[in-house]
Amino acid sequence: MTGCTYLIAESDIAPMCLSDIGSFFESHAKKVVGQIELRELASLRDYPNGIYLFYKSGGQRDELVYVGKATSRSFIERIPAHFDSREDAWMNSLPKHAMRSEKLGTYQDALALALSLKVLLLGVQGKSEGGRMEGVLRSFLAPRYNATRSRYTGAELLSDLLATGDVADPVADK
């Protein structure tokens, strides 16, 4: 594995119940987006693809606000695309979600907030597993910027859901 402290391997959470995954993520090291160096993302050779989770710093604990996937593109391509300084850029959905959810007046204010978010990476080996895992995590963890209705109790094992393909479709649940 890499020396990236804010990366978790899929195999580390696969045997967990869904109800344990959220607290595991909360207790894991994260990094402020604006402090990430491209060389860190470029060094993720074992896990160039996967899921990324953005957290907003708050009082007692960080709040999960967004779950995204980097399966058709690598982390180094996908994550920086969320933070384009141009409001009309193709993939700057995170500042736009922040603008709406946080009721911010300008795109630049939203971009500044987005760059202050913390990120946690979840490395996956297969691209199809990444898509299924994103659906499960979005559904069960219900992040504020892209929440969907959950159809899980929390007792399910992540590995069982990924093996059977019985996962929530985040698009259909919106």
C-alpha positions in Angstrom: 0.0 0.0 0.0 1.1 3.6 -0.2 2.1 6.0 2.6 -1.1 8.1 2.0 -2.6 8.4 5.5 -6.0 9.4 4.2 -6.5 6.3 2.0 -8.4 3.2 3.1 -8.2 0.0 1.1 -11.5 -1.6 0.1 -10.4 -4.8 1.8 -10.2 -3.0 5.2 -14.0 -2.2 5.2 -15.4 -5.1 3.1 -16.0 -7.4 6.1 -17.7 -4.6 8.2 -21.4 -4.1 8.8 -22.7 -0.9 7.3 -23.5 0.5 10.7 -19.8 0.3 11.6 -18.4 1.9 8.5 -19.5 5.5 9.2 -17.8 5.6 12.6 -14.7 3.9 11.1 -14.5 6.6 8.5 -15.1 9.3 11.1 -12.1 8.1 13.2 -9.8 7.8 10.2 -7.3 10.4 9.2 -8.4 12.9 6.5 -6.7 15.7 4.7 -7.9 19.3 4.0 -8.5 19.4 0.2 -6.6 22.7 -0.2 -3.5 21.1 1.3 -3.4 18.0 -1.0 -0.4 17.9 -3.4 -0.8 16.3 -6.8 2.2 14.1 -6.1 0.2 12.5 -3.3 -2.6 11.6 -5.7 -0.1 10.5 -8.4 1.6 8.2 -5.9 -1.6 6.0 -5.5 -0.4 3.3 -7.8 -2.0 0.4 -5.9 -5.4 2.3 -5.7 -5.6 5.0 -8.4 -9.4 4.6 -8.4 -12.1 4.4 -5.8 -14.5 6.5 -3.7 -13.8 9.8 -2.2 -15.7 11.2 0.8 -15.7 14.9 1.7 -16.3 16.1 5.3 -17.0 19.5 6.6 -15.3 20.4 9.9 -17.7 21.0 12.7 -18.1 21.1 16.5 -17.6 17.7 18.0 -17.2 15.8 14.8 -16.9 16.2 11.0 -20.0 16.0 8.9 -20.0 13.8 5.7 -21.3 16.1 3.0 -20.4 14.3 -0.3 -19.6 10.9 -1.7 -18.2 10.6 -5.2 -16.4 8.0 -7.3 -13.3 8.0 -9.4 -13.8 4.9 -11.4 -13.8 6.1 -15.0 -11.0 8.5 -14.1 -8.3 8.3 -11.5 -8.2 10.2 -8.2 -5.7 12.6 -9.7 -8.0 13.4 -12.6 -11.3 13.5 -10.7 -10.7 15.2 -7.4 -9.1 18.4 -8.7 -11.9 18.7 -11.3 -14.4 19.5 -8.4 -12.5 22.7 -7.6 -12.3 24.6 -10.8 -12.2 28.4 -10.2 -14.6 28.9 -13.1 -18.2 28.7 -12.2 -19.2 27.3 -15.6 -16.6 24.5 -15.6 -17.9 21.0 -16.4 -17.3 19.2 -13.1 -17.3 21.7 -10.3 -20.4 20.2 -8.6 -19.0 20.4 -5.1 -18.8 24.2 -4.9 -22.3 24.4 -6.5 -23.7 21.9 -4.0 -22.0 24.0 -1.2 -23.5 27.2 -2.6 -27.0 25.8 -2.5 -26.8 23.8 0.8 -24.8 26.5 2.7 -26.7 29.4 1.2 -23.5 31.1 0.1 -23.8 34.3 -2.0 -21.0 33.8 -4.5 -19.3 30.9 -6.3 -15.9 32.1 -4.9 -17.3 31.8 -1.3 -18.5 28.3 -2.1 -15.1 27.4 -3.7 -13.3 28.6 -0.6 -15.6 26.5 1.6 -15.1 23.5 -0.7 -11.3 23.8 -0.5 -11.6 23.7 3.3 -13.3 20.4 3.3 -11.5 17.3 4.4 -11.2 14.2 2.1 -10.9 10.5 2.8 -10.1 8.2 -0.1 -11.3 4.6 -0.4 -9.2 2.6 -2.8 -10.9 -0.1 -4.9 -9.4 -2.6 -7.2 -12.3 -3.0 -9.7 -14.2 -0.2 -11.4 -17.5 -2.0 -11.1 -17.0 -2.5 -7.4 -16.4 1.2 -7.0 -19.7 2.0 -8.6 -21.5 -0.4 -6.5 -19.7 0.8 -3.3 -20.6 4.4 -4.1 -24.3 3.5 -4.3 -24.2 1.7 -1.0 -22.3 4.5 0.8 -24.4 7.2 -0.6 -27.6 5.4 0.3 -26.6 4.3 3.8 -24.5 7.3 5.0 -26.7 9.9 3.4 -24.2 12.8 2.8 -25.9 16.2 2.8 -24.9 17.2 -0.7 -25.9 14.0 -2.5 -28.2 12.1 -0.1 -30.5 9.4 -1.3 -33.1 7.3 0.5 -31.5 4.4 2.3 -32.9 0.9 1.9 -30.4 -0.7 4.3 -30.8 -1.4 8.0 -27.1 -1.2 8.8 -26.8 -4.9 9.7 -25.7 -5.8 6.2 -22.1 -6.7 5.5 -20.6 -4.5 2.8 -18.9 -7.6 1.2 -22.3 -9.4 0.9 -23.9 -6.4 -0.9 -21.0 -6.0 -3.3 -20.9 -9.7 -4.0 -24.6 -9.9 -4.8 -24.8 -6.6 -6.6 -27.8 -5.8 -4.4 -27.0 -2.1 -4.0 -29.1 1.1 -4.1 -29.0 3.1 -7.3 -28.1 6.6 -6.2 -29.6 8.1 -9.3 -32.9 6.2 -9.1 -33.3 7.1 -5.4 -33.1 10.8 -5.9 
